[in-house]
Amino acid sequence: MKIRGALVLAVLTAAMMVVFALEDRAAPLIPHDIFHTIVITNAACTTCHTPGKQAPLKASHPTKEECMFCHKAKHSR
């Protein structure tokens, strides 16, 4: 019975560690280059970051309507 409890505890601990590790990942910063310094808005992002454009997002990318919620500029505005 003690082995079973220790195993359950180990599995739960490992699961919590995975969740915390995934949660801690920060979104990439918006580059400070010619393409990203002029206007930084959600609408501007979609001109390049939609399917069929020059830098489409991966299908696994989370909600795509609020870019600035996760991505921050490298430079001050």
C-alpha positions as CSV (number, residue, x, y, z in Angstrom):
1,M,0.0,0.0,0.0
2,K,2.9,2.4,0.8
3,I,4.4,1.8,-2.6
4,R,1.1,2.6,-4.4
5,G,0.8,5.8,-2.4
6,A,4.4,6.8,-3.2
7,L,3.8,6.0,-6.9
8,V,0.7,8.2,-7.0
9,L,2.5,11.0,-5.3
10,A,5.4,10.7,-7.8
11,V,3.0,10.8,-10.8
12,L,1.2,13.9,-9.4
13,T,4.4,15.7,-8.6
14,A,5.7,15.0,-12.2
15,A,2.4,16.2,-13.6
16,M,2.6,19.4,-11.6
17,M,6.2,20.0,-12.7
18,V,5.2,19.7,-16.4
19,V,2.3,22.1,-15.9
20,F,4.5,24.7,-14.2
21,A,7.2,24.3,-16.9
22,L,4.7,24.9,-19.7
23,E,3.1,27.8,-17.9
24,D,6.4,29.6,-17.5
25,R,7.1,29.8,-21.2
26,A,7.0,33.4,-22.4
27,A,5.9,34.4,-25.9
28,P,8.6,35.7,-28.2
29,L,9.2,39.4,-28.1
30,I,8.3,41.5,-31.2
31,P,11.5,42.0,-33.1
32,H,13.0,45.5,-33.4
33,D,13.3,45.6,-37.1
34,I,12.0,47.6,-40.1
35,F,8.9,45.5,-40.3
36,H,7.9,45.7,-36.7
37,T,8.8,49.3,-35.6
38,I,6.4,51.3,-37.7
39,V,2.9,50.1,-36.4
40,I,2.4,47.4,-33.9
41,T,-1.3,46.4,-33.8
42,N,-3.2,43.2,-34.1
43,A,-4.4,44.2,-37.6
44,A,-0.9,44.9,-38.7
45,C,0.3,41.5,-37.5
46,T,-2.2,39.7,-39.7
47,T,-0.7,41.3,-42.9
48,C,2.2,38.8,-42.6
49,H,1.2,36.3,-40.0
50,T,-1.8,34.5,-41.5
51,P,-2.0,31.4,-43.8
52,G,-0.6,32.0,-47.2
53,K,1.4,35.1,-46.1
54,Q,5.2,35.4,-45.7
55,A,5.3,34.3,-42.1
56,P,2.2,32.3,-41.2
57,L,1.6,31.1,-37.6
58,K,1.7,27.5,-36.8
59,A,-1.7,25.7,-36.5
60,S,-0.8,25.0,-32.9
61,H,-0.6,28.8,-32.1
62,P,-3.2,29.8,-29.5
63,T,-5.9,32.3,-29.9
64,K,-4.9,34.6,-32.8
65,E,-7.0,37.8,-32.1
66,E,-5.0,39.5,-29.4
67,C,-1.3,39.5,-30.4
68,M,-0.2,42.2,-28.0
69,F,-1.6,40.3,-25.0
70,C,1.3,37.8,-25.2
71,H,3.9,39.5,-27.5
72,K,5.6,42.6,-26.2
73,A,8.0,44.9,-28.1
74,K,11.7,44.6,-27.5
75,H,12.0,48.4,-27.7
76,S,10.1,51.1,-25.8
77,R,7.6,53.1,-27.8
